[in-house]
Amino acid sequence: MIRGGAVVLDVSDVAQAVRFYVETLGMKLVREAADGSAVVDAGEGFHIALRAGPRSTPALVHLYPKVPIAEAIAIYENRGVVFTVERTAAETVARFEDPDGNSLALVQAS
């Protein structure tokens, strides 16, 4: 019944965060607001709102690649992203951080 969704991430520099999410991760910029915040589309209607401010709550964002996870990891590593990869019988989880230390993970069922 639900499609899409959103998460809000606090970042120290919205412009720097937008560059990371758009240029490094390949997401699309949806909008920039007058208050300096921005929203990027992580795919299929899942939005990440970026707002300036101290990290108030630890964030963990799971992202599901459209290509095989090994291919996604290789592409992002080529762009400078550093991963910690865990493989189980059920799934592969490739953890990484944005420039502000927000935790993200590529997740794909095995």
C-alpha positions as a Markdown table, in Angstrom:
| # | Residue | x | y | z |
|---|---|---|---|---|
| 1 | Met | 0.0 | 0.0 | 0.0 |
| 2 | Ile | 2.9 | 2.3 | 0.5 |
| 3 | Arg | 5.3 | 3.4 | -2.2 |
| 4 | Gly | 8.1 | 5.8 | -1.7 |
| 5 | Gly | 8.9 | 7.6 | 1.6 |
| 6 | Ala | 11.4 | 10.0 | 3.0 |
| 7 | Val | 14.1 | 10.4 | 5.6 |
| 8 | Val | 15.5 | 13.7 | 7.0 |
| 9 | Leu | 19.3 | 13.9 | 7.4 |
| 10 | Asp | 21.0 | 16.7 | 9.3 |
| 11 | Val | 24.2 | 17.8 | 7.5 |
| 12 | Ser | 26.8 | 20.5 | 8.2 |
| 13 | Asp | 26.8 | 21.8 | 4.6 |
| 14 | Val | 23.7 | 21.3 | 2.4 |
| 15 | Ala | 25.5 | 22.2 | -0.8 |
| 16 | Gln | 28.3 | 19.7 | -0.1 |
| 17 | Ala | 25.7 | 17.0 | 0.8 |
| 18 | Val | 23.8 | 17.7 | -2.4 |
| 19 | Arg | 27.0 | 17.2 | -4.4 |
| 20 | Phe | 27.7 | 13.9 | -2.7 |
| 21 | Tyr | 24.2 | 12.5 | -3.2 |
| 22 | Val | 23.8 | 13.8 | -6.7 |
| 23 | Glu | 27.4 | 13.6 | -8.2 |
| 24 | Thr | 28.7 | 10.6 | -6.2 |
| 25 | Leu | 25.6 | 8.5 | -5.7 |
| 26 | Gly | 23.8 | 9.6 | -8.8 |
| 27 | Met | 20.5 | 10.7 | -7.2 |
| 28 | Lys | 18.4 | 13.4 | -8.6 |
| 29 | Leu | 17.9 | 16.8 | -7.0 |
| 30 | Val | 14.2 | 17.3 | -6.5 |
| 31 | Arg | 14.2 | 20.8 | -4.9 |
| 32 | Glu | 16.2 | 23.3 | -3.0 |
| 33 | Ala | 14.2 | 25.4 | -0.5 |
| 34 | Ala | 14.6 | 29.0 | 0.6 |
| 35 | Asp | 15.6 | 27.9 | 4.1 |
| 36 | Gly | 18.7 | 26.2 | 2.6 |
| 37 | Ser | 17.5 | 22.6 | 2.8 |
| 38 | Ala | 17.3 | 20.3 | -0.2 |
| 39 | Val | 15.6 | 17.1 | -1.3 |
| 40 | Val | 17.1 | 14.4 | -3.5 |
| 41 | Asp | 15.3 | 11.4 | -5.0 |
| 42 | Ala | 17.0 | 8.2 | -4.1 |
| 43 | Gly | 14.8 | 6.3 | -6.6 |
| 44 | Glu | 11.3 | 5.1 | -7.0 |
| 45 | Gly | 9.9 | 8.0 | -4.9 |
| 46 | Phe | 12.1 | 7.5 | -1.9 |
| 47 | His | 13.4 | 11.0 | -0.9 |
| 48 | Ile | 16.2 | 12.1 | 1.3 |
| 49 | Ala | 15.7 | 15.6 | 2.8 |
| 50 | Leu | 19.0 | 17.4 | 3.7 |
| 51 | Arg | 18.9 | 20.2 | 6.2 |
| 52 | Ala | 21.6 | 22.2 | 7.9 |
| 53 | Gly | 22.1 | 21.4 | 11.5 |
| 54 | Pro | 23.9 | 19.2 | 14.0 |
| 55 | Arg | 23.1 | 15.5 | 13.8 |
| 56 | Ser | 20.4 | 15.0 | 16.4 |
| 57 | Thr | 19.7 | 11.3 | 15.8 |
| 58 | Pro | 21.9 | 8.7 | 14.4 |
| 59 | Ala | 20.7 | 7.9 | 10.9 |
| 60 | Leu | 20.8 | 4.6 | 9.1 |
| 61 | Val | 19.4 | 4.6 | 5.6 |
| 62 | His | 19.0 | 1.4 | 3.6 |
| 63 | Leu | 19.2 | 1.7 | -0.2 |
| 64 | Tyr | 18.3 | -1.0 | -2.7 |
| 65 | Pro | 20.4 | -1.0 | -5.9 |
| 66 | Lys | 18.8 | -1.7 | -9.2 |
| 67 | Val | 21.9 | -3.5 | -10.4 |
| 68 | Pro | 23.7 | -6.4 | -8.8 |
| 69 | Ile | 25.2 | -5.1 | -5.5 |
| 70 | Ala | 28.8 | -6.0 | -6.6 |
| 71 | Glu | 28.4 | -3.8 | -9.6 |
| 72 | Ala | 27.0 | -0.9 | -7.5 |
| 73 | Ile | 29.8 | -1.2 | -5.0 |
| 74 | Ala | 32.4 | -1.1 | -7.8 |
| 75 | Ile | 30.9 | 2.0 | -9.4 |
| 76 | Tyr | 30.7 | 3.8 | -6.1 |
| 77 | Glu | 34.2 | 2.7 | -5.0 |
| 78 | Asn | 35.5 | 4.2 | -8.3 |
| 79 | Arg | 33.9 | 7.5 | -7.2 |
| 80 | Gly | 35.7 | 7.3 | -3.8 |
| 81 | Val | 33.1 | 5.7 | -1.6 |
| 82 | Val | 34.6 | 3.3 | 1.1 |
| 83 | Phe | 32.5 | 0.3 | 2.1 |
| 84 | Thr | 32.4 | -2.3 | 4.8 |
| 85 | Val | 30.7 | -5.3 | 3.3 |
| 86 | Glu | 28.9 | -8.1 | 5.2 |
| 87 | Arg | 27.6 | -11.2 | 3.4 |
| 88 | Thr | 25.3 | -13.7 | 4.8 |
| 89 | Ala | 23.2 | -16.5 | 3.3 |
| 90 | Ala | 20.3 | -14.1 | 3.2 |
| 91 | Glu | 21.7 | -10.8 | 2.0 |
| 92 | Thr | 24.7 | -8.6 | 1.3 |
| 93 | Val | 25.0 | -5.3 | 3.2 |
| 94 | Ala | 27.5 | -2.7 | 2.1 |
| 95 | Arg | 27.8 | 0.0 | 4.7 |
| 96 | Phe | 29.2 | 3.5 | 4.0 |
| 97 | Glu | 28.9 | 7.1 | 5.2 |
| 98 | Asp | 28.1 | 10.4 | 3.7 |
| 99 | Pro | 30.5 | 13.4 | 4.3 |
| 100 | Asp | 28.7 | 14.1 | 7.6 |
| 101 | Gly | 28.9 | 10.6 | 9.0 |
| 102 | Asn | 25.3 | 9.6 | 8.3 |
| 103 | Ser | 25.3 | 5.8 | 7.9 |
| 104 | Leu | 24.0 | 4.4 | 4.6 |
| 105 | Ala | 23.9 | 0.9 | 3.4 |
| 106 | Leu | 23.3 | -0.8 | 0.0 |
| 107 | Val | 21.3 | -3.9 | 0.7 |
| 108 | Gln | 20.5 | -6.8 | -1.6 |
| 109 | Ala | 19.0 | -10.3 | -1.0 |
| 110 | Ser | 21.4 | -13.1 | -1.8 |
